Amino acid sequence: MKTVNHKFLSTTLLTGVVGVSLLLPSAFAADWPRWGGSDPARNFYSPETGLPDHFDPGKLKSGTDDVDMKTTKNVKWVAKLGSQSYGNVVVANGKVLIGTNNENPRDPQHQGDRSILLCFDEKTGDFLWQLVVPKLASGKVNDWENLGLLSSPCVEGDRVYVVTSRCEVLCLNLNGQANGNQGPFTDEAQYVVGPGKPKAKIGPKDADIIWRYDMMDELGVFPHNASNCSILVLGDMIYVCTSNGQDWTHSNIPSPNSPSFIALNKKTGELMGEDDAHIGPHIFHGQWSSPSAGVVNGKQLVFFGGGDGFCYAFDAKPVKEGDTSYLKKAWWYDCNPPEHKADKDGKPYKYPAADGPSEVNATPVLYKNRIYVAVGQDPEHGEGVGNLTCIDATKTGDITKTGKIWSYDKIHRSLSTVSIDPKTGLLFVGDFSGFIHCLDAETGKLYWTHDMKAHMWGSTMVADGKLYAGDEDGDFIVMAASKEKKIISETNLGAPVYSTPVVANGSIYVASNTHLYSFHDESKADALKDQPAKVDIQK
């Protein structure tokens, strides 16, 4: 999604040392190819400028779900989704991808409950192709009805990596079937309908699966309710949360010895390593955190929030021990303070008590050798106490007592990943109770809170000196990303916003449950239409 691609393009001609540069106004425009953008640290910040701060999503055409574009303001295009859309947007190589359900079928072959990954054209919003994922026969304990596809895809080059609601890791062709079936996986006709059913007809509007890794079959994991990890790519490997969790009794973990975190070969899907943290027996409920990464003390580390409430750092390179290769723990930190484990009389809190401990659902964010992460629970458990911690990522071993730089206990349970503005050092984070918190990333000092007055499932996004966020009531807010609280605008999108706004190439992408909006500054877009690109000839 974008307006105009304002990237700085340079081409070196084969006939000589002549550089040709096309210079367009917005210097920092870039794709948003995965959860957290291009940076594996996963900070929800973009250096883009010239972004809009007021919107009108428009009105629906009478008797339809189509938006009348004549009634909109600063809207580039709108695409219809399903009825529940938790999967977050990514933008890469002219394509926009998002997960949703099948309440608005794109193909008459596929009716009823399915998980769907949609791909649109970034410039026009035109539908290009879809991945159809049939439901697991085991039902809602593993694959909750009508949730759709929750994973935010990860794009690298012409490959898309995504975790399906069937607890699989899929590698897809970014162009779908439009350029033919690229293989080695060739049975998309069977995959899209499920095992044992008559095959579907596959056409250019269908996904092209390159390879498939089934975590339930290969690892014996038992996903609880929904699988939703957003995959991380580093070098030749991808890193994935397995979604292992409890069964329907909420008291038994069917696969306590299965890994919680794995690495796969990105080209083949081969298992390269599994975590050595033994999280399984200590899982509170399920596991929904996504990994982040960065270099600390000269070593590449991968960070992961566990279903046991610990934040982990693993060495990115697996180590062979016997017949198994492991991702070895570099450090681990218990994100639940003692007061969330027992009351004043020493009586332990029983999960999911409002005053008790929580798992980590948010993505750990690395910033200046520190990890920032909050704890939270399944939204079905309601509201409760939370904790946001700043952890020293340079330490090793069990750093629960030595690794805390600061913590903030005025936050409620949170599903949200933090946004840190490197220009100001301000940190922004939402919580499930609907409060946005602004703190100093260095010290943890609180500057302000804002009550959205509705639950927040997604995260904040900071760009161009502004903070963007949505809530369950469908309100989309723009605030100043500053020490002083200032609301710039608030717009209602007509349906809950469970996703996180993202910024790519001059546009802001916001998904409600039912529609995906590409917002941009119309005045700047109109000005660019009449402005020729500048050409620099350099020797």
C-alpha positions as CSV (number, residue, x, y, z in Angstrom):
1,M,0.0,0.0,0.0
2,K,1.4,3.2,-0.8
3,T,0.9,6.3,-2.5
4,V,4.0,6.7,-4.5
5,N,7.1,4.8,-3.9
6,H,9.4,7.5,-2.7
7,K,12.5,5.3,-2.5
8,F,15.9,6.5,-3.5
9,L,16.7,4.5,-6.6
10,S,20.2,4.3,-8.0
11,T,21.4,2.3,-11.0
12,T,25.0,1.8,-12.2
13,L,25.1,1.5,-15.9
14,L,27.1,-1.4,-17.3
15,T,28.7,0.9,-20.0
16,G,30.5,3.1,-17.5
17,V,30.7,4.6,-14.1
18,V,27.6,6.7,-14.4
19,G,25.0,6.7,-11.6
20,V,21.4,7.6,-12.3
21,S,19.3,8.6,-9.3
22,L,15.6,9.2,-9.2
23,L,14.9,11.5,-6.2
24,L,11.4,11.8,-4.9
25,P,10.3,13.9,-1.9
26,S,9.9,11.4,1.0
27,A,13.4,10.3,1.8
28,F,12.6,7.5,4.3
29,A,9.8,5.6,2.5
30,A,10.3,1.8,2.8
31,D,8.4,-1.5,2.7
32,W,7.1,-3.1,5.9
33,P,7.8,-6.7,5.1
34,R,7.2,-8.4,8.4
35,W,5.9,-7.9,11.9
36,G,8.0,-5.0,13.2
37,G,9.1,-3.8,9.8
38,S,12.6,-4.5,8.4
39,D,14.4,-4.4,11.7
40,P,14.5,-7.8,13.5
41,A,14.5,-5.9,16.8
42,R,10.7,-5.5,16.1
43,N,10.4,-1.9,17.3
44,F,7.1,-0.5,16.0
45,Y,8.6,2.7,14.7
46,S,9.1,4.1,11.2
47,P,11.3,7.0,10.2
48,E,8.9,8.0,7.4
49,T,7.6,11.5,7.3
50,G,4.8,13.4,5.6
51,L,2.1,11.1,6.9
52,P,-1.5,12.2,7.4
53,D,-3.1,12.8,10.8
54,H,-6.8,13.2,9.9
55,F,-9.0,10.7,8.1
56,D,-12.5,10.1,7.0
57,P,-13.1,6.3,6.3
58,G,-16.2,7.2,4.3
59,K,-19.7,5.7,4.2
60,L,-20.9,2.4,2.9
61,K,-22.8,2.3,-0.4
62,S,-26.5,1.6,0.3
63,G,-27.1,-2.1,0.9
64,T,-23.5,-3.1,0.4
65,D,-20.3,-3.5,2.4
66,D,-18.4,-1.4,-0.2
67,V,-17.1,2.0,0.8
68,D,-18.1,5.0,-1.3
69,M,-14.7,6.5,-2.1
70,K,-16.3,9.9,-2.8
71,T,-17.2,10.2,0.9
72,T,-13.6,9.5,2.1
73,K,-10.7,11.7,3.0
74,N,-7.0,10.7,2.8
75,V,-8.0,7.2,1.8
76,K,-6.1,5.7,-1.1
77,W,-8.1,2.5,-1.3
78,V,-10.2,0.2,0.8
79,A,-10.4,-3.6,0.5
80,K,-13.0,-5.9,2.0
81,L,-11.8,-8.5,4.4
82,G,-13.8,-11.2,6.3
83,S,-15.7,-10.7,9.6
84,Q,-12.7,-11.2,12.0
85,S,-9.2,-9.9,11.1
86,Y,-6.5,-10.4,13.6
87,G,-3.7,-11.0,11.1
88,N,-1.5,-7.9,10.8
89,V,-0.6,-6.2,7.5
90,V,2.8,-6.5,5.7
91,V,3.8,-4.6,2.6
92,A,6.6,-5.8,0.3
93,N,7.6,-5.7,-3.3
94,G,4.3,-4.1,-4.4
95,K,2.1,-6.5,-2.5
96,V,0.0,-6.2,0.6
97,L,-0.8,-9.3,2.7
98,I,-3.1,-9.8,5.6
99,G,-4.9,-12.6,7.4
100,T,-8.6,-12.9,7.9
101,N,-11.5,-15.4,7.8
102,N,-13.8,-16.5,5.0
103,E,-16.9,-14.6,5.7
104,N,-16.5,-12.8,2.4
105,P,-15.6,-15.7,0.1
106,R,-13.4,-14.8,-2.9
107,D,-13.9,-18.2,-4.5
108,P,-17.2,-20.1,-4.6
109,Q,-15.3,-23.4,-4.2
110,H,-14.5,-22.4,-0.6
111,Q,-17.6,-21.8,1.5
112,G,-17.9,-21.7,5.3
113,D,-15.2,-21.5,8.0
114,R,-11.7,-21.2,6.6
115,S,-8.6,-19.2,7.4
116,I,-7.5,-16.9,4.7
117,L,-4.4,-15.0,3.7
118,L,-5.2,-12.3,1.2
119,C,-2.8,-10.6,-1.2
120,F,-3.6,-7.2,-2.7
121,D,-1.8,-4.9,-5.1
122,E,-0.1,-2.1,-3.2
123,K,-1.0,0.7,-5.6
124,T,-4.6,-0.1,-6.3
125,G,-5.8,-2.5,-3.6
126,D,-6.9,-5.0,-6.3
127,F,-7.2,-8.6,-5.1
128,L,-4.3,-10.7,-6.5
129,W,-4.5,-14.1,-4.7
130,Q,-5.4,-15.9,-1.6
131,L,-4.3,-18.9,0.6
132,V,-7.2,-21.0,1.8
133,V,-6.5,-23.0,5.0
134,P,-9.1,-25.6,5.9
135,K,-10.0,-26.1,9.6
136,L,-8.4,-28.8,11.7
137,A,-10.8,-31.7,12.4
138,S,-9.9,-31.6,16.1
139,G,-12.0,-28.4,16.4
140,K,-11.8,-25.3,18.5
141,V,-9.3,-26.5,21.1
142,N,-6.6,-26.4,18.4
143,D,-8.2,-24.2,15.8
144,W,-10.9,-21.8,17.2
145,E,-13.9,-21.3,14.9
146,N,-14.0,-18.2,12.7
147,L,-10.8,-16.6,14.0
148,G,-9.2,-16.8,10.6
149,L,-5.5,-16.6,10.0
150,L,-3.8,-14.8,12.9
151,S,-0.1,-14.8,11.8
152,S,1.5,-11.7,10.3
153,P,3.3,-13.0,7.2
154,C,7.0,-12.5,6.7
155,V,8.3,-11.6,3.2
156,E,11.8,-12.0,2.0
157,G,12.4,-11.5,-1.7
158,D,9.8,-13.6,-3.5
159,R,9.1,-15.8,-0.5
160,V,6.3,-15.5,2.1
161,Y,6.6,-17.3,5.4
162,V,3.5,-17.8,7.5
163,V,2.1,-19.9,10.4
164,T,-1.3,-21.2,9.6
165,S,-4.2,-22.0,11.9
166,R,-3.4,-25.7,11.3
167,C,-0.1,-25.1,13.2
168,E,1.9,-25.4,10.0
169,V,4.8,-23.3,8.7
170,L,4.3,-22.5,5.0
171,C,6.6,-21.0,2.5
172,L,4.7,-19.4,-0.3
173,N,5.5,-17.7,-3.6
174,L,4.8,-14.0,-3.3
175,N,3.3,-14.0,-6.8
176,G,0.9,-16.8,-6.1
177,Q,0.0,-19.1,-9.0
178,A,0.1,-16.3,-11.5
179,N,3.6,-17.4,-12.6
180,G,2.8,-21.1,-12.3
181,N,3.4,-23.7,-9.6
182,Q,7.0,-23.3,-8.4
183,G,7.1,-26.5,-6.2
184,P,8.5,-28.7,-4.7
185,F,5.0,-28.8,-3.1
186,T,2.5,-29.3,-5.9
187,D,-0.7,-30.6,-4.3
188,E,-2.4,-27.2,-3.5
189,A,-5.6,-28.7,-5.0
190,Q,-5.8,-31.1,-2.0
191,Y,-4.4,-28.8,0.6
192,V,-7.0,-26.1,0.2
193,V,-9.9,-28.5,0.9
194,G,-8.3,-30.6,3.5
195,P,-7.4,-34.3,3.6
196,G,-9.7,-36.9,2.1
197,K,-12.0,-34.4,0.3
198,P,-12.5,-33.9,-3.5
199,K,-9.7,-31.7,-4.8
200,A,-10.3,-28.1,-5.8
201,K,-9.5,-26.4,-9.0
202,I,-6.4,-24.2,-8.7
203,G,-6.0,-21.0,-10.7
204,P,-4.0,-17.8,-10.9
205,K,-5.8,-16.3,-7.9
206,D,-4.6,-19.1,-5.6
207,A,-1.5,-19.3,-3.4
208,D,1.6,-21.3,-4.5
209,I,3.0,-23.3,-1.7
210,I,6.7,-23.9,-1.9
211,W,7.1,-26.1,1.2
212,R,5.1,-27.1,4.3
213,Y,6.2,-28.1,7.8
214,D,3.5,-29.5,10.1
215,M,4.4,-28.8,13.7
216,M,1.7,-31.1,15.1
217,D,2.9,-34.0,13.1
218,E,6.6,-33.4,13.2
219,L,7.0,-32.1,16.8
220,G,3.9,-33.5,18.5
221,V,2.9,-30.0,19.7
222,F,-0.7,-29.3,20.9
223,P,-1.7,-25.8,19.9
224,H,-4.2,-24.2,22.3
225,N,-7.0,-22.4,20.5
226,A,-4.9,-20.7,17.8
227,S,-1.5,-20.6,16.2
228,N,-0.3,-17.2,15.4
229,C,3.4,-16.6,15.5
230,S,5.0,-14.1,13.2
231,I,8.1,-15.7,11.7
232,L,11.5,-14.2,12.0
233,V,14.1,-14.7,9.2
234,L,17.8,-14.5,9.9
235,G,20.3,-15.6,7.3
236,D,19.3,-19.1,6.0
237,M,17.0,-19.9,9.0
238,I,13.5,-18.9,10.2
239,Y,12.5,-18.9,13.8
240,V,9.0,-19.9,15.0
241,C,7.0,-20.3,18.1
242,T,5.3,-23.7,18.0
243,S,2.1,-22.6,19.8
244,N,2.3,-25.6,22.2
245,G,-0.2,-25.4,25.1
246,Q,-2.9,-26.8,27.2
247,D,-5.8,-29.0,26.2
248,W,-9.6,-28.3,26.7
249,T,-9.4,-29.1,30.4
250,H,-7.1,-26.1,31.0
251,S,-5.2,-28.2,33.5
252,N,-3.2,-30.6,31.3
253,I,-0.4,-30.1,28.8
254,P,-0.6,-33.0,26.4
255,S,2.9,-32.5,25.0
256,P,5.1,-31.1,27.8
257,N,8.3,-32.3,26.1
258,S,7.6,-30.8,22.7
259,P,9.6,-27.7,21.9
260,S,8.2,-24.2,22.3
261,F,10.6,-22.5,19.9
262,I,12.3,-23.9,16.7
263,A,14.5,-23.0,13.8
264,L,13.9,-24.2,10.2
265,N,15.9,-24.0,7.0
266,K,14.2,-21.2,5.1
267,K,14.8,-22.9,1.7
268,T,13.6,-26.4,2.5
269,G,11.7,-26.3,5.8
270,E,14.1,-28.8,7.4
271,L,14.2,-28.6,11.2
272,M,17.5,-27.1,12.2
273,G,17.1,-26.7,16.0
274,E,14.8,-26.6,19.0
275,D,14.9,-24.7,22.2
276,D,16.6,-26.1,25.3
277,A,14.5,-24.1,27.8
278,H,12.0,-27.0,28.7
279,I,9.1,-24.5,28.8
280,G,6.5,-27.2,28.1
281,P,5.8,-28.4,31.6
282,H,5.4,-24.8,32.9
283,I,3.1,-23.4,30.3
284,F,0.3,-21.4,31.9
285,H,-2.2,-21.6,29.0
286,G,-0.8,-21.3,25.5
287,Q,2.0,-19.6,23.6
288,W,1.5,-16.7,21.2
289,S,4.6,-14.6,21.3
290,S,6.7,-13.9,18.2
291,P,10.5,-13.7,18.3
292,S,12.9,-10.8,17.7
293,A,16.6,-10.6,17.3
294,G,19.7,-8.5,17.5
295,V,23.5,-8.6,18.0
296,V,24.5,-8.2,21.7
297,N,28.2,-8.3,22.8
298,G,29.1,-9.4,19.3
299,K,26.8,-12.4,19.3
300,Q,23.5,-12.9,17.3
301,L,20.7,-13.5,19.8
302,V,17.1,-14.4,19.3
303,F,14.5,-13.3,21.9
304,F,11.3,-15.1,22.8
305,G,8.5,-14.7,25.3
306,G,7.5,-18.0,26.8
307,G,4.2,-19.4,27.9
308,D,5.7,-19.7,31.3
309,G,6.1,-16.0,31.8
310,F,9.9,-15.9,31.1
311,C,11.6,-13.9,28.5
312,Y,14.5,-15.9,26.8
313,A,17.5,-15.0,24.8
314,F,18.8,-17.9,22.6
315,D,22.0,-18.2,20.6
316,A,20.8,-17.9,17.0
317,K,23.1,-20.8,15.8
318,P,21.9,-24.3,16.8
319,V,24.4,-26.6,18.6
320,K,24.4,-30.3,18.0
321,E,24.1,-32.5,21.1
322,G,23.7,-36.2,20.4
323,D,20.9,-36.7,17.8
324,T,19.3,-33.2,18.4
325,S,20.4,-29.7,17.6
326,Y,19.5,-27.1,20.2
327,L,19.0,-23.3,20.4
328,K,21.0,-22.8,23.6
329,K,19.8,-20.3,26.2
330,A,22.0,-17.3,26.6
331,W,19.8,-15.8,29.4
332,W,16.3,-16.0,30.9
333,Y,14.3,-13.6,33.0
334,D,11.1,-14.1,34.9
335,C,8.8,-11.3,33.9
336,N,6.3,-11.9,36.7
337,P,7.3,-10.1,40.0
338,P,7.0,-12.0,43.3
339,E,3.8,-10.0,44.3
340,H,2.0,-11.5,41.2
341,K,2.7,-15.0,42.4
342,A,1.4,-14.9,46.0
343,D,-0.7,-12.7,48.2
344,K,0.6,-10.9,51.3
345,D,0.0,-14.0,53.3
346,G,2.1,-16.1,51.0
347,K,-0.9,-17.9,49.4
348,P,-0.1,-18.6,45.7
349,Y,-2.3,-17.1,43.1
350,K,-4.0,-19.6,40.9
351,Y,-3.8,-18.8,37.2
352,P,-5.6,-16.9,35.6
353,A,-6.4,-14.9,38.8
354,A,-6.6,-11.1,38.1
355,D,-3.8,-10.5,40.6
356,G,-1.7,-13.4,39.5
357,P,1.0,-14.2,37.0
358,S,0.8,-14.1,33.2
359,E,2.6,-15.4,30.2
360,V,4.3,-13.3,27.5
361,N,2.1,-12.7,24.5
362,A,3.8,-9.5,23.3
363,T,7.0,-9.5,21.2
364,P,10.2,-8.6,23.0
365,V,11.7,-5.4,21.5
366,L,15.5,-4.9,21.5
367,Y,16.6,-1.3,21.8
368,K,20.1,-0.2,22.8
369,N,21.0,-3.6,24.3
370,R,17.8,-3.6,26.3
371,I,14.8,-5.8,25.9
372,Y,11.3,-4.3,26.6
373,V,8.4,-6.6,27.1
374,A,5.1,-6.8,28.9
375,V,3.1,-9.7,30.2
376,G,-0.5,-10.6,29.5
377,Q,-3.1,-13.3,29.0
378,D,-5.7,-14.6,26.6
379,P,-8.4,-11.8,26.2
380,E,-11.0,-14.3,27.3
381,H,-9.5,-14.2,30.8
382,G,-10.4,-10.5,31.1
383,E,-8.4,-7.7,32.7
384,G,-5.8,-8.1,35.4
385,V,-2.5,-6.8,36.7
386,G,0.4,-6.5,34.3
387,N,4.1,-5.6,34.3
388,L,6.4,-4.0,31.7
389,T,10.1,-4.7,32.1
390,C,13.3,-3.3,30.7
391,I,15.9,-6.0,30.8
392,D,19.7,-5.8,30.4
393,A,20.3,-8.0,27.3
394,T,24.1,-8.0,27.8
395,K,23.9,-10.4,30.8
396,T,24.0,-14.2,30.8
397,G,22.3,-17.0,32.7
398,D,19.4,-16.6,35.1
399,I,19.2,-12.8,35.2
400,T,15.8,-12.5,37.1
401,K,17.6,-10.9,40.0
402,T,20.3,-9.1,38.1
403,G,18.9,-8.1,34.7
404,K,16.1,-5.7,35.6
405,I,16.9,-2.1,34.7
406,W,13.4,-0.9,35.5
407,S,9.9,-2.2,35.6
408,Y,6.5,-0.5,35.4
409,D,3.6,-2.1,37.3
410,K,0.9,0.4,36.5
411,I,0.2,-1.3,33.2
412,H,-2.6,-3.9,33.0
413,R,-2.4,-7.2,31.2
414,S,-1.1,-6.5,27.7
415,L,-1.0,-8.2,24.3
416,S,0.9,-5.2,22.9
417,T,4.4,-4.8,21.6
418,V,6.1,-1.5,22.5
419,S,7.0,1.4,20.2
420,I,10.1,3.4,20.9
421,D,10.9,6.7,19.1
422,P,14.7,6.8,18.8
423,K,14.5,10.6,18.2
424,T,13.0,11.3,21.6
425,G,13.7,8.1,23.6
426,L,9.9,7.9,24.4
427,L,8.3,4.5,24.7
428,F,4.6,3.9,24.0
429,V,2.6,0.7,24.8
430,G,-1.0,-0.2,25.0
431,D,-2.7,-2.6,27.5
432,F,-5.8,-4.8,27.2
433,S,-7.7,-2.5,29.5
434,G,-7.4,0.2,26.8
435,F,-4.8,2.5,28.2
436,I,-1.9,3.9,26.2
437,H,1.2,4.6,28.4
438,C,4.0,7.0,27.5
439,L,7.3,6.4,29.4
440,D,10.9,7.3,29.1
441,A,12.6,4.3,27.6
442,E,15.8,5.0,29.5
443,T,14.4,5.4,33.0
444,G,10.8,4.1,33.0
445,K,9.5,7.5,34.1
446,L,5.8,7.8,33.2
447,Y,4.8,10.9,31.3
448,W,1.1,10.2,30.6
449,T,-1.6,7.7,30.1
450,H,-4.6,7.8,27.8
451,D,-7.8,5.8,28.2
452,M,-9.2,4.6,24.9
453,K,-12.3,3.4,26.7
454,A,-12.2,0.1,24.9
455,H,-10.0,-3.0,24.9
456,M,-6.8,-2.8,22.9
457,W,-5.6,-6.0,21.2
458,G,-3.1,-4.5,18.8
459,S,0.0,-2.4,19.4
460,T,0.9,1.3,18.9
461,M,2.8,2.5,15.9
462,V,5.0,5.6,16.0
463,A,6.1,7.6,12.9
464,D,6.5,11.2,11.8
465,G,6.1,12.4,15.4
466,K,2.7,10.8,15.7
467,L,1.3,7.8,17.5
468,Y,-1.3,5.6,15.7
469,A,-3.5,3.0,17.5
470,G,-6.9,1.3,17.3
471,D,-9.3,-0.4,19.7
472,E,-12.1,-2.9,20.0
473,D,-14.7,-0.2,19.5
474,G,-13.3,0.6,16.1
475,D,-11.7,3.9,17.1
476,F,-8.5,4.8,15.4
477,I,-6.6,7.5,17.2
478,V,-3.7,9.8,16.2
479,M,-1.7,11.4,19.1
480,A,1.4,13.5,19.3
481,A,4.4,11.2,20.1
482,S,5.6,13.6,22.8
483,K,6.0,14.0,26.5
484,E,2.8,16.1,26.6
485,K,-0.4,14.3,25.9
486,K,-2.1,15.6,22.8
487,I,-4.9,14.0,20.7
488,I,-4.7,15.1,17.1
489,S,-7.7,13.1,15.7
490,E,-9.9,10.2,16.4
491,T,-11.9,8.3,13.7
492,N,-14.3,5.4,14.0
493,L,-13.8,2.7,11.3
494,G,-17.2,1.0,11.9
495,A,-15.8,-2.3,13.2
496,P,-13.3,-3.5,15.8
497,V,-9.6,-2.8,15.2
498,Y,-7.7,-5.8,16.6
499,S,-4.7,-5.3,14.4
500,T,-1.7,-2.9,14.5
501,P,-1.4,0.1,12.1
502,V,1.7,-0.1,9.9
503,V,3.5,2.5,7.8
504,A,4.9,1.7,4.3
505,N,6.0,4.0,1.4
506,G,3.9,7.0,2.4
507,S,0.8,5.1,3.5
508,I,-0.7,4.0,6.8
509,Y,-2.4,0.6,6.7
510,V,-5.2,0.0,9.2
511,A,-7.3,-3.1,9.3
512,S,-10.7,-3.3,11.0
513,N,-12.4,-6.6,11.3
514,T,-14.1,-6.1,7.9
515,H,-12.0,-3.6,5.8
516,L,-8.4,-2.8,5.1
517,Y,-7.7,0.9,4.6
518,S,-4.7,2.4,2.9
519,F,-4.5,6.0,4.3
520,H,-2.3,8.6,2.7
521,D,-2.0,12.4,2.5
522,E,-4.1,13.3,-0.6
523,S,-2.6,16.7,-1.0
524,K,1.0,15.4,-1.2
525,A,-0.1,12.6,-3.5
526,D,-1.8,15.1,-5.9
527,A,1.3,17.3,-5.9
528,L,3.5,14.4,-6.8
529,K,1.4,13.6,-9.9
530,D,2.5,16.8,-11.5
531,Q,6.1,16.7,-10.3
532,P,8.7,15.0,-12.5
533,A,11.4,12.9,-11.0
534,K,14.7,14.7,-10.7
535,V,17.6,13.0,-12.4
536,D,21.1,13.1,-11.1
537,I,24.0,12.1,-13.3
538,Q,27.1,11.4,-11.3
539,K,30.5,10.3,-12.4
